[in-house]
């Protein structure tokens, strides 16, 4: 969970909802089969593009450091 929190903290966006068109990104943790929201940010399309790249890079780096294969979610 620490990796996910650190990565989420690097994402671009605002913690406050702005009245313009925004995309909501939420970090959840599964506890006893229930999805519990941990953190949330709001971003625009440009920030979403940067965030997707950052998330992809961090997952790739983690997989390389731990010697794991990257597999699609199921």
N, C-alpha and C positions, 0 to 999 in steps of 0.2 A: 504494500500500500504506500510505502514511503516513496517509491519510484513514481507512482502515479500522482501523488500529491506534489512532488517536486516538479514533474513535467507540467501538471495543470497550472502551477504557479508561474510558469514561464510563458503561458499563453497570452496573447494579446486580447484585450477587450476590457469591458467595464463591469464592475460588480453591481452597478445600478442600472435599472432599465431606463432607456431613453425613449421618448415617444416616437422616434423614427423607426423605420423597419429594422429590426434586430433579429439575430439568430441566437438562440439560447444554447449554451453548451453546459452540460451538467456532468459532474463526476459522481458516480454512485458506487456504493459498496454493498455487496450481497451479504446479508446476515440472516441466518436461519431461513434461507430461501426468499427473503424479502429484499427488494432494492431500496436502499436508504440513501437519500441525497447527502453528499458530503460538501461539495462546493458547486457554485454556479457562476458563469460569466455570460455577458451578452456581447456579441460582436457583429460587425458588418461583413459583407462578402470579402472585402480585401483582407480583413483580419482572419476570417475563416480560412482563406487560402494559405496565409502564413502559418496559422495554427495546424492545418493539416500537414504541411511540410515539416513543421517542428515535431509533431507527434510521430510521423513516419521516420524521421531521422533518429529520434530517441529510441524508438522500438528497434530499429536496425542496430544502433550502437549497443543496446542492452543484449541483443541476440549475439552480437559479435563478442562482447566481453564474457558472456556466459557460455559461449560455444553452442548455442541452441539454434535449431532450425526455426525459421519463421513460417508458421502455418496459418492458413485462413481460419477465421472464427467459425465455429459450428453452431 
